[in-house]
């Protein structure tokens, strides 16, 4: 068994192995300092993991992306269910059975579009939470001071003599 850093957050091995487009259920994690079988759920939006990642801005940014993707996932499901129910309501809407009037055509189009959007929404959702945990663990392993000394931006410019210059910018973190 690999040695773990004492202050690191570990995901359940099955959750850590989730690939692109994997299942959309909650992640389980082992908080820093917890024993090997005390896994907790991260919550649907990762809200229970947020207090452990609070000091790391990069990890929180990935966690915010995860929450955004999960929100898109919920909105997409609501649109799919709504368009499907509109189609079903239109079948017996006038007392006669109608299967493909103009409203139903629009509802079917919205439903199919929602199904296609689901593929793109689910593609990277899981990787955002995994990146948040990796970013937090990298900060724990490499120490917080080195993370703070990294430049916030890098760029190139030309001096008045025409020679290239490297510009670095630091921000307080």
C-alpha positions as CSV (number, residue, x, y, z in Angstrom):
1,X,0.0,0.0,0.0
2,X,1.4,3.4,-1.0
3,X,2.3,5.8,1.7
4,X,-0.1,8.8,1.9
5,X,0.8,12.3,3.1
6,X,-0.9,12.8,6.5
7,X,-2.6,16.0,5.4
8,X,-3.9,14.8,2.1
9,X,-7.5,14.1,1.0
10,X,-8.0,10.7,-0.6
11,X,-10.8,9.6,-2.9
12,X,-12.4,6.2,-2.7
13,X,-10.4,4.0,-5.1
14,X,-13.4,3.4,-7.4
15,X,-14.1,7.2,-7.5
16,X,-10.4,7.9,-8.3
17,X,-10.6,5.5,-11.2
18,X,-13.7,7.2,-12.8
19,X,-12.9,8.3,-16.3
20,X,-14.3,10.8,-18.7
21,X,-18.1,10.4,-18.9
22,X,-18.3,8.1,-15.9
23,X,-21.3,7.8,-13.6
24,X,-22.7,10.9,-12.0
25,X,-23.1,9.9,-8.4
26,X,-21.4,11.4,-5.4
27,X,-17.8,11.0,-4.7
28,X,-16.5,9.5,-1.4
29,X,-13.4,10.9,0.2
30,X,-11.2,10.3,3.2
31,X,-10.5,13.6,5.0
32,X,-7.0,14.4,6.3
33,X,-6.0,12.5,9.4
34,X,-9.0,10.0,9.2
35,X,-8.5,6.3,9.4
36,X,-8.7,4.0,6.3
37,X,-12.4,3.1,6.5
38,X,-14.1,6.4,7.5
39,X,-15.0,7.6,4.0
40,X,-17.4,10.5,3.8
41,X,-19.6,11.6,0.9
42,X,-18.6,14.8,-0.8
43,X,-22.2,15.7,-1.5
44,X,-23.9,16.3,-4.9
45,X,-22.1,19.6,-5.5
46,X,-18.9,18.7,-3.5
47,X,-20.0,21.0,-0.6
48,X,-18.8,18.6,2.1
49,X,-15.3,18.6,0.6
50,X,-15.1,22.4,0.4
51,X,-14.1,23.0,4.1
52,X,-11.1,20.7,3.6
53,X,-10.0,22.6,0.5
54,X,-10.6,26.1,1.9
55,X,-7.0,27.2,1.9
56,X,-6.2,26.3,-1.7
57,X,-7.5,28.6,-4.4
58,X,-6.7,26.3,-7.3
59,X,-8.5,23.4,-5.7
60,X,-11.5,25.6,-4.9
61,X,-11.6,26.8,-8.5
62,X,-11.8,23.2,-9.7
63,X,-14.4,22.5,-7.1
64,X,-16.4,25.5,-8.4
65,X,-16.2,24.1,-11.9
66,X,-17.5,20.8,-10.6
67,X,-20.4,22.5,-9.0
68,X,-21.1,24.4,-12.2
69,X,-21.1,21.2,-14.3
70,X,-23.4,19.5,-11.8
71,X,-25.8,22.5,-12.0
72,X,-25.8,22.2,-15.8
73,X,-26.5,18.5,-15.4
74,X,-29.6,19.2,-13.2
75,X,-30.9,21.9,-15.6
76,X,-30.4,19.5,-18.5
77,X,-32.4,16.8,-16.8
78,X,-35.2,19.3,-16.1
79,X,-35.3,20.4,-19.7
80,X,-35.4,16.7,-20.9
81,X,-38.2,15.8,-18.5
82,X,-40.1,18.9,-19.3
83,X,-39.9,18.4,-23.1
84,X,-40.8,14.8,-22.7
85,X,-43.9,15.6,-20.6
86,X,-44.9,18.3,-23.0
87,X,-44.8,15.7,-25.8
88,X,-46.9,13.3,-23.8
89,X,-49.4,16.0,-22.9
90,X,-49.8,16.9,-26.5
91,X,-50.8,13.3,-27.5
92,X,-54.2,13.6,-25.8
93,X,-54.3,17.4,-25.7
94,X,-57.4,17.9,-28.1
95,X,-59.2,14.6,-27.3
96,X,-57.8,13.1,-30.5
97,X,-54.5,11.3,-30.5
98,X,-51.9,13.3,-32.2
99,X,-48.4,12.1,-32.4
100,X,-46.5,14.7,-34.4
101,X,-48.0,18.2,-34.4
102,X,-45.8,21.3,-34.5
103,X,-45.6,21.6,-30.7
104,X,-44.6,17.9,-30.4
105,X,-41.9,18.4,-33.1
106,X,-40.4,21.2,-31.1
107,X,-40.6,19.1,-27.9
108,X,-38.9,16.2,-29.5
109,X,-36.2,18.5,-30.9
110,X,-35.6,20.0,-27.4
111,X,-35.5,16.5,-25.9
112,X,-32.9,15.2,-28.5
113,X,-30.8,18.4,-28.0
114,X,-30.9,17.8,-24.3
115,X,-29.7,14.2,-24.7
116,X,-26.8,15.4,-26.9
117,X,-26.0,18.1,-24.4
118,X,-25.8,15.5,-21.6
119,X,-22.9,13.8,-23.4
120,X,-20.9,17.1,-23.4
121,X,-21.9,18.1,-19.9
122,X,-21.0,14.7,-18.4
123,X,-17.7,14.4,-20.3
124,X,-15.5,16.2,-17.9
125,X,-17.7,16.6,-14.8
126,X,-15.9,14.0,-12.7
127,X,-12.4,15.2,-13.7
128,X,-13.1,18.6,-12.1
129,X,-13.5,17.1,-8.6
130,X,-10.5,14.8,-9.2
131,X,-8.4,17.8,-10.2
132,X,-9.5,19.7,-7.1
133,X,-8.3,16.8,-4.8
134,X,-5.0,16.5,-6.8
135,X,-4.4,20.2,-6.6
136,X,-5.0,20.2,-2.9
137,X,-2.7,17.2,-2.4
138,X,0.0,18.7,-4.5
139,X,-0.1,21.8,-2.4
140,X,0.2,19.7,0.8
141,X,3.1,17.7,-0.6
142,X,5.1,20.6,-2.0
143,X,4.3,23.0,0.8
144,X,2.2,26.1,0.7
145,X,5.1,28.6,0.6
146,X,6.4,27.5,-2.8
147,X,2.9,27.7,-4.2
148,X,2.7,31.3,-3.0
149,X,6.0,32.3,-4.6
150,X,4.9,31.2,-8.1
151,X,4.3,34.1,-10.5
152,X,0.6,34.9,-11.2
153,X,1.4,35.8,-14.8
154,X,4.2,35.6,-17.3
155,X,4.6,37.5,-20.6
156,X,7.0,38.8,-23.2
157,X,7.6,42.4,-24.2
158,X,10.0,44.3,-26.3
159,X,12.4,46.8,-24.8
160,X,12.9,50.2,-26.4
161,X,16.1,48.9,-27.9
162,X,14.2,46.0,-29.5
163,X,15.5,43.2,-27.2
164,X,12.9,40.8,-25.8
165,X,12.1,41.0,-22.1
166,X,10.5,38.5,-19.9
167,X,7.9,40.0,-17.6
168,X,6.7,38.3,-14.4
169,X,3.9,39.4,-12.1
170,X,3.2,38.2,-8.6
171,X,-0.1,38.5,-6.7
172,X,-0.6,38.2,-3.0
173,X,-2.1,34.9,-2.1
